[in-house]
Amino acid sequence: MKQDHPKLSTRRQSTLLSLTRSTLYYQPRGESAENLKFMSIIDKQFLQTPWYGSRQMSRHMQREGHRCGRHRVRRLMRLMRLVPIYQEPNTSKKNPAHKTYPYLLKELAITRPNQVWCTDITYIRMERGFLYLVAVMDWYSRKVLSWRLSNTMDVGFCIEALKEALATYGPPEIFNSDQGSQFTSTEFTDVLKAAKVKISMDGRGRWIDNRMIERLWRSLKYECVYLNAFETSSEARRGIGAWISYYNEKRPHSSHGLLTPAEAYARQEPRLKLAA
């Protein structure tokens, strides 16, 4: 990133790097080294046991020899947007002033690309802090269509990712998300309405409908994030970008036999899953 680039503005450079402008000035979040260590432990354990609430997670921490009480665990899990699957499915705080939309995917057969897109936000640990990652995924093919990193939970980075996906691939028929405040905000939903996209939101008890993108987060963290100690947002962007390219272009997805997500997305007609 060059502040005085003769041809590219800071805004254009941040767009090309899949970063929000605020992330360019990233400073480690105000958590102690001990809390950052606990957050890393919690994140890994939650991928293994996504039904753990703060009580069970604090018991796990104490059994492992960590002095971390339930109140601290609960605060850190909220900060990381971790909600156990037996609770409501949204993994970010609702805003009661925002309109929510009905769930449109019940008993819907998803058989083609661009029929349904989905989105979610996850926590990305850093060497001395953390970032948030949002991704837009095509439900049928599992292809990641766009993504953004941010050091805040403001809606802006979600809108940037959405607009990029729409500009690159055209609108889907349905866009599904949880009821987090970023996705229920009028700024976000107005973009979908302008593109004439039907809005669908997970309701109570529908946590399973986010399973596709939750599996993406699990793979990303175990195969990329946990194997690297990203020190800067630029390092995180390069590492995550390289992994997403590998996931889209090189790695066959189990739901499509030998096809990668990019190959499945490129097909106009669904195909039978190849025998294992």
Sequence and secondary structure as in RCSB ss.txt:
>XXXX:A:sequence
MKQDHPKLSTRRQSTLLSLTRSTLYYQPRGESAENLKFMSIIDKQFLQTPWYGSRQMSRHMQREGHRCGRHRVRR
LMRLMRLVPIYQEPNTSKKNPAHKTYPYLLKELAITRPNQVWCTDITYIRMERGFLYLVAVMDWYSRKVLSWRLS
NTMDVGFCIEALKEALATYGPPEIFNSDQGSQFTSTEFTDVLKAAKVKISMDGRGRWIDNRMIERLWRSLKYECV
YLNAFETSSEARRGIGAWISYYNEKRPHSSHGLLTPAEAYARQEPRLKLAA
>XXXX:A:secstr
  TT SS  HHHHHHHTTB HHHHT    S  HHHHHHHHHHHHHHHH TT  HHHHHHHHHHTT    HHHHHH
HHHHTT   TTS S SS   TTS       TT    STTSEEEEEEEEEEETTEEEEEEEEEETTT  EEEEEEE
SS  THHHHHHHHHHHHHH   SEEEE   HHHHSHHHHHHHHHTT EEEE  TT GGGGHHHHHHHHHHIIIII
TT    SHHHHHHHHHHHHHHHHHT   GGGTT  HHHHHH SS       
